[in-house]
Amino acid sequence: MSHNTFGHLFRVTTFGESHGPAIGCVVDGCPPGLELAEEDFAADLARRATGRSRHTSQRREDDAVEILSGVFRGRSTGTPIALLIRNTDARSRDYNELEQVFRPGHADFTYQAKYGLRDHRGGGRSSARETTMRVAAGVIARKYLSQHFDIRVRGHLSRLGEQEPAAFDWAAVESNPFFWPDAAMVPALENYMDRLRKSGDSVGAIVRVVAQGVPAGWGAPVYGKLDAELAAALIGINAAKGVEIGAGMASAADLGSRHRDPLGPDGFASNHAGGILGGISSGQDITCQVAFKPTSSLRLPVASIDHAGNPAQVVVKGRHDPCVGIRAVPVVEAMVALVLMDHWLRHRAQCGAGQTPP
Ligand code: EPS
């Protein structure tokens, strides 16, 4: 049983390995008529790509999308949209010494346990390179949602190791390499990341995402709740270790009198629920946070075992992210957009397009 397809009516299948000739995806279920060109993918893919700042992996991929099918004269035809990105800068020799040993913190051990063999080069299919195609598919969903509902899905870092933003401004987020909403803190973060990189260590991060403009009514109780499917989509991103919807874990320490979001003629007075009630969107902003562990690939030695079970010491060479959570921001946005797109089509299938909120 393999699971490389995501979604019910807006279905995304990804394929490819980090050091194979190419990665790609097939998006099936996109409504016809959506204007789509290869240039549409560039901005979001560049936001996620390696080698765009000194604070990320220095692997240099163009990440240029080729549209192979599903688009005719600039518009989606309703048939499967196949997208391809060729890998051009894999350096597989960095992994030569890792063929027979398991890198701690990576999926090497578990892929071997499951399949009995694995592509050890760059982690193969388990590499975060696969998230490129999530972002590419997400571009299609985002474009549709933006054109049809004015939905905007935006993410930012809300924690980098010990540091949290002291101020918040969406305008700052896209103007620094950390998707950080507090411009005044950026020089200190640059310093911190430079020192971290030189020390050979890595650090975790939290990505917060907000979807604005989602109409009330999307979500499929009781086993396809919007929050449940968002949580599944987000925890399935490489290196994700925790997901919160709305107030999330902090809800456990709150009182009901404070926590419930009062309703008035002008809407809700607060949004502890994160825009979802009973698994259905409420029309408020949908808010989630995703915690990413520190990158496991370090040049600092660590104990492991080889395939025969003998003790081994692992030193991971190559070009790695000191904080993999930074580049996860566009991936988180993409997964949210994919879930929303799928839920719009499912909502329309059951309730019709004309259903309006109270
Ligand atoms: C990754 C390790 C590095 C990153 C890679 C994700 O790969 P490699 O050692 O093969 O260069 O560069 O990220 C990407 C290539 C990408 O496009 O995101 C890992 O272990 O997941």
Boltz pocket constraint, residues with backbone or C-beta under 6 A from the ligand:
constraints:
  - pocket:
      binder: B
      contacts: [[A, 18], [A, 48], [A, 49], [A, 50], [A, 57], [A, 58], [A, 59], [A, 61], [A, 89], [A, 90], [A, 91], [A, 94], [A, 121], [A, 122], [A, 123], [A, 126], [A, 127], [A, 128], [A, 129], [A, 130], [A, 132], [A, 297], [A, 317], [A, 318], [A, 319], [A, 320], [A, 321]]
      max_distance: 6.0
